Amino acid sequence: MLDRIQVKQLTGALIVVTFLIIALGGVVRIYDAGESCPDWPTCFGTWGFDISEAEQAAWYEANPDEVDSRGA
């Protein structure tokens, strides 16, 4: 069983982790990093992240329902 000190330490650690997750989510949102891979869990139909511009364009042409957020 956890004693009071361990519960306080665990609570503090969970609060810190929660704020880190919120902050990182904000960073992802600000940089539009969430839009970098439109299909999840793959990225443009592959499991890698090294996708050329031509491959991205071909994927968007094959998937017209997806929104192209690259600014093109």
C-alpha positions as a printed NumPy array, in Angstrom:
array([[  0.   ,   0.   ,   0.   ],
       [  1.2  ,   3.506,  -0.729],
       [  1.902,   5.818,   2.153],
       [  1.079,   9.537,   2.164],
       [  4.468,  10.645,   0.828],
       [  4.286,   8.24 ,  -2.108],
       [  0.755,   9.367,  -2.925],
       [  1.847,  13.012,  -2.881],
       [  4.842,  12.24 ,  -5.1  ],
       [  2.709,  10.26 ,  -7.527],
       [  0.109,  13.02 ,  -7.617],
       [  2.773,  15.645,  -8.286],
       [  4.334,  13.554, -11.032],
       [  0.961,  13.007, -12.697],
       [  0.208,  16.734, -12.587],
       [  3.559,  17.524, -14.216],
       [  3.019,  14.891, -16.916],
       [ -0.486,  16.209, -17.571],
       [  0.779,  19.745, -18.11 ],
       [  3.581,  18.48 , -20.368],
       [  1.056,  16.632, -22.519],
       [ -1.118,  19.743, -22.744],
       [  1.885,  21.905, -23.664],
       [  3.104,  19.457, -26.31 ],
       [ -0.399,  19.273, -27.751],
       [ -0.348,  23.054, -28.052],
       [  2.984,  22.935, -29.861],
       [  1.638,  20.33 , -32.281],
       [ -1.399,  22.523, -32.931],
       [  0.578,  25.743, -33.43 ],
       [  2.962,  24.153, -35.935],
       [  0.171,  22.218, -37.727],
       [  2.183,  19.064, -37.131],
       [ -1.037,  17.125, -36.707],
       [ -1.722,  17.689, -40.395],
       [  1.559,  16.172, -41.538],
       [  0.109,  12.664, -41.921],
       [ -3.527,  12.695, -43.017],
       [ -4.214,   8.984, -42.621],
       [ -3.582,   7.271, -39.335],
       [ -1.87 ,   5.017, -38.296],
       [  0.029,   5.056, -41.567],
       [  1.483,   8.133, -43.226],
       [  0.355,   8.478, -46.844],
       [ -0.277,   4.745, -46.914],
       [  3.193,   3.769, -45.657],
       [  4.648,   3.095, -42.229],
       [  7.56 ,   5.485, -42.798],
       [  7.738,   9.26 , -42.689],
       [ 10.146,   9.901, -45.561],
       [  7.563,  10.754, -48.221],
       [  8.515,  12.903, -51.201],
       [  6.381,  15.785, -52.454],
       [  5.522,  13.766, -55.564],
       [  4.335,  10.821, -53.466],
       [  2.255,  13.166, -51.323],
       [  0.672,  14.736, -54.397],
       [ -0.101,  11.298, -55.824],
       [ -1.689,  10.245, -52.537],
       [ -3.885,  13.352, -52.425],
       [ -4.964,  12.739, -56.026],
       [ -5.894,   9.158, -55.145],
       [ -7.759,  10.339, -52.013],
       [ -9.786,  13.38 , -53.1  ],
       [-11.843,  13.45 , -49.89 ],
       [ -8.778,  14.318, -47.816],
       [ -7.931,  17.984, -47.286],
       [ -4.494,  18.978, -48.543],
       [ -3.171,  21.307, -45.849],
       [  0.249,  21.795, -47.45 ],
       [ -0.846,  25.128, -48.848],
       [ -0.838,  23.916, -52.422]])
